[in-house]
């Protein structure tokens, strides 16, 4: 019987159930899409392209187990090479047909007036792995010869016999094109590639005595597992990884290793937020739909239906709608997930070589979240209507609902206490960008507390707004203010989605702008250089440093390279997952090019295995001048360094300093990234740039950038990194906007009889519409005020953690746009149903 009633209700009350369906469908679709992103990040598959012909690839192990109480395996940021002698050991394993020690390096074909065509360079013996085949010409048998792939040759306008200038490993030289190669039929290698002779490839490798990887092909009939075991035995004791299948692609595209972790974290955070928002949306929509049927439910109670039966009927209706939403979300989730992945790949958040994969697994948490949302939202939303007294519900006059249940009160206070605790942690414990880690939970805890105690907070806000509205809006304002004060439960139900949308939009967007501004400010404060020299291939020849220092107008210059390191002895448990940022600098130029204020020691002593630490890092590791600290460098190499200087640093944005000659060999390129140049007193910055530009004519692989352009480029890179967050935040904001429209439309639809009674007592349609306009504005203001307070629980602690003030940074247009959009949506969702209700004759509407 209860099931039949639920089915009939679905047929005859399509408006409310359509709103519930949309809320559940979009929530399940978003969660399923985030699940697809998470599965893609966990699988982290990048199908091999150039190495497709290798059966197995041996590469350096890029995992590191962080010491301390929070042991966790981390991905090393730098690629570690393998000793070249290991190639012979692998080749001697039974079942191995060929073993090629690959030398890999960044390269570029330089052209006058057309910039540089980026490529990856290898020795010619690597060409057999794809395999590449010569289309024309001959292999590079002598030094000074190069084979270009067909696409690279076309872009460079080069043919066999032509001379091209190639930049690699910090320098550039002229090479004769000995041949042009193409991949074998059916093989696609979008990455531009060039091949040099073995001596040239060795000279341009980051380290001459190492290879990037060892590509293995097996004998026909050899058992892959036996060959793999034999290689592992031959290389026992060496830090290597043996990769097969799609895992081989991570050797060609090492960026997928860290990109997968970022994708998992991003999808997990926003998927959880989507479920939390869905509970709000469904609870509000179902609750208002149940209030619309209050008299009907009371009639069922009056004829003997128990509260349990009513609850099962209403919950059954919600679950039936959820089943329809689940069916619709099954094809929609992967489509949205793939679209999001393409946007993230296009923005540089993940490598475009990563393969998107969404199987049936992401549907399980999505459907679990859908079931949780349906049950929790349904129970929360229908509880007031089910527990209402039949006599009150059957009455013609509206009776203010009782909402202050002890359990609801306790839960509301608990969530507000949780928000307070998280805010204190963000303000007092966390520092720098890591303080953003509590942002999402803080906003949702505060918003949940406000929603549970909504009628009380609504009454607190409406009291001071009551008289200004009455004075400014005339009779329509007086009636609207009285309506909102008399029905605080209904007002709170409509204001809650506005509050949630405001909290998420302002909280998350201003969090991103504040973090970007703080990062940019920290970068600018630490930089004294007036110009920077970089290379088209990413690495600068350190021997150029003396040449730069001898240029007219140069006060100082320092080679620089950036990496990451982890403290091991002693280990600091509060260290970030990605370790301590460490910058290699030249001891005799660092003081002139970096705005570092030393409090002890001198940067001039940064030679060899030494380090300069920010004061707060020194305090946490209990190290001072002359003490030794063990670091694990970015390629996994341990290093004992002596502390020679302490300096002031912005907490959360700190970088340790070490000798560039010590750090650079432990980076992927093996070279400094740039040369920082400071102008002498009285030298114009443009004159300095002009002198450096003259130098680039002799070294065409170099690029010169002035301070302003460098700062702008850093800001652009920061915005690119946060673009993915903006994208998914926008998606969640759109979902909360749906909640605003749904809830407001359903709430207004419940008041057809009120409008009819007003019409029967002499009110015109225009007067009713003006009253509802004021009421929509009133509700919007209530939601905006509560949402602003909820957002402040995140923004104020974050501002205190990363800046010297307590206000977030960012354009005021973010808040103004949020407020304007919330008002426009609420107004539209109010006036359209009101206008539709006023079209009916008052006598007929009053009799419903």
Secondary structure as UniProt FT lines:
FT   HELIX           2..12
FT   HELIX           14..43
FT   TURN            50..53
FT   STRAND          56..60
FT   STRAND          63..66
FT   STRAND          72..75
FT   STRAND          82..83
FT   TURN            84..85
FT   HELIX           86..91
FT   TURN            94..95
FT   STRAND          96..102
FT   STRAND          104..111
FT   TURN            112..114
FT   STRAND          115..123
FT   HELIX           124..129
FT   TURN            130..131
FT   STRAND          132..137
FT   TURN            143..144
FT   STRAND          145..149
FT   HELIX           150..156
FT   TURN            160..161
FT   STRAND          163..168
FT   TURN            169..170
FT   STRAND          171..183
FT   TURN            185..186
FT   STRAND          193..196
FT   HELIX           198..204
FT   TURN            208..209
FT   STRAND          210..211
FT   STRAND          213..218
FT   TURN            220..221
FT   HELIX           224..234
FT   TURN            235..237
FT   STRAND          240..243
FT   HELIX           245..248
FT   HELIX           249..252
FT   HELIX           255..292
FT   HELIX           294..302
FT   TURN            303..304
FT   HELIX           307..346
FT   TURN            347..348
FT   TURN            352..353
FT   HELIX           361..387
FT   HELIX           390..394
FT   HELIX           406..428
FT   HELIX           432..438
FT   HELIX           439..452
FT   HELIX           454..486
FT   HELIX           488..525
FT   STRAND          531..535
FT   TURN            536..537
FT   TURN            542..543
FT   HELIX           544..549
FT   TURN            552..553
FT   STRAND          554..569
FT   TURN            573..574
FT   TURN            577..578
FT   STRAND          580..585
FT   TURN            587..589
FT   HELIX           590..593
FT   STRAND          598..601
FT   HELIX           603..605
FT   STRAND          610..614
FT   HELIX           615..621
FT   TURN            625..626
FT   STRAND          628..632
FT   TURN            634..635
FT   STRAND          638..647
FT   TURN            651..652
FT   STRAND          656..659
FT   HELIX           660..663
FT   HELIX           664..666
FT   STRAND          674..679
FT   TURN            681..682
FT   HELIX           685..698
FT   TURN            700..701
FT   STRAND          702..706
FT   HELIX           707..749
FT   TURN            750..751
FT   HELIX           752..760
FT   TURN            761..762
FT   HELIX           765..802
FT   HELIX           813..838
FT   HELIX           842..846
//
